[in-house]
Amino acid sequence: MQRLAMDLRLLSQELSLYLEHQVRVGFFGSGVGLSLILGFSVAYACYYLSSIAKKPQLVTGGESFSRFLQDHCPVVTETYYPTVWCWESRGQTLLRPFITSKPLVQYRNELIKTADGGQISLDWFDNDNSTCYMDASTRPTILLLPGLTGTSKESYILHMIHLSEELGYRYQTYCCANTEDLETVIHHVHSLYPSAPFLAAGVSMGGMLLLNYLGKIGPKTPLMAAATFSVGWNTFACSESLEKPLNWLLFNYYLTTCLQSSVNKHRHMFVKQVDMDHVMKAKSIREFDKRFTSVMFGYRTIDDYYTDASPNRRLKSVGIPVLCLNSVDDVFSPSHAIPIETAKQNPNVALVLTSYGGHIGFLEGIWPRQSTYMDRVFKQFVQAMVEHGHELSNM
C-alpha cells in the first residue's frame, strides 16, 4: 500500500510538471485541450484505483465459515470495481433498474391458502430442462423474496433466476408481508420437494423478513442456507436516513406513493380498520407505516412496529449459514446501523460490506447491463452451499 501511495505521488508530480508546461505553451499551440483531458483521465484513474476500487470487508462469527467462503465463494474477497462513471450511492441505486437487462422468464403461478383464509401467490420457475438436476424431486430450490413494492418481475429477481438456470436449480418467488406467511410458504415448498436442497434469498425488505424469520425459528428450519442483499438492519436508522431532504425527494416520496397505490386498489378491504383517507395523505414511508402498516398488524405504536421489524436484534439467533451483502454507502441502510459486533458473535453469519454499491446497485464494468457484483455473490454462494455445504458441518 505504501508503494502504491509513493507511485501515485510521483505520478502526480510528473503530471503536474507536464500540465504546467503544456498550459504555458499550449494556449499558443494546439494541444492544450488534449493535454488537459489526458491529465484529468490519469488523475481520475489514480483516484479511482486508490480510493474507489476496494476489497469488501468480510465479517464472520467463525473461522470455519470464513475459510469456506474464501475457498468456494472467492468473489467476497476480490476487489469490487464499481462502474467507473457511476459509483456514487444514489447514482447506482437510481440507475440499476434502467440499465440492467431483464432476462425473459416464464413463470408458473400457484395460489396457496393461509390459515386466516387469505391467499399467497407464488411464481415458480421449474427449470425442467435442467441437465444438471434432471430429477425434479432433488433439484435444488431457492425461494426469492423481493424488496418493498417489488415483484417477481424485478430485474434483480430475473437475473437471479437466469443465473439459477445455468446452475440447474428451480426457483420460486414470493412477495410477502410477515414472517407467519413466509413460514407457511417455506413449509409448503419443502413438503413438495423434501429431498431437494432448499435455500432462500431476500432483497432489501425481503431480506429483512427472511432474517426475522430465521432469528425467530433458529436452526429449526427446512432451509439449509440463506443470503440477503441490501438489508435495512435498523428500521429507525433507515427511516431517518430516507427522510433527509435529498433522499426524501429521490426515494422516499416515490416509494410512499407506490405503497399507497398498492393498498388503494383494495381500499374496500381496509376501510373498517384504518382511515384510508389519512393513509393516502402520507408523505413518507414512516407516515404510511404509522397510519397503515402498524395498525393492520396490531402494533400499539409505530415504534413498537419498527423495533419488531429490525433484524439486527435477531441476528444472534440465526441457526443456519447466512451471507449478507451490504454497501456502506447505502442510504436505505446506514453503515452505522450494520450489526458488525453481533455478527462476530454468531458462527453462522457472514457480512460482506463493500465501500460502494448503493441500494441493490452493485454495478460494475463499463456498461453494467448483464451482471452485477451482487449477481456474482449470489451465484457463487448458492452454488457453494449446494455443492459443498456439507463441509461446514465437518469444520
Secondary structure, DSSP 8 states (H G I E B T S, - for coil): -HHHHHHHHHHHHHHHHHHHHHHHHHTTSS-HHHHHHHHHHHHHHHHIIIIISB--EEEES-HHHHHHHHHH-GGGGS-B-B-TT--SHHHHHHHHHHHS-------EEEEEE-TTS-EEEEEEE--TT-SS---GGGS-EEEEE--TT--TTSHHHHHHHHHHHHHT-EEEEE--SSHHHHHHHHHHHHHH-TTS-EEEEEETHHHHHHHHHHHHHTT-SS-SEEEEES--S-HHHHHHHHTSHHHIIIIIHHHHHHHHHHHHTTHHHHTTTS-HHHHTT--SHHHHIIIIIHHHTT-SSHHHHHHHH-GGGGGGG--S-EEEEEETT-TTS-GGGS-HHHHTT-TTEEEEEESS-TTTT-BBSSS-SS-BHHHHHHHHHHHHHHHHTHHHHH-
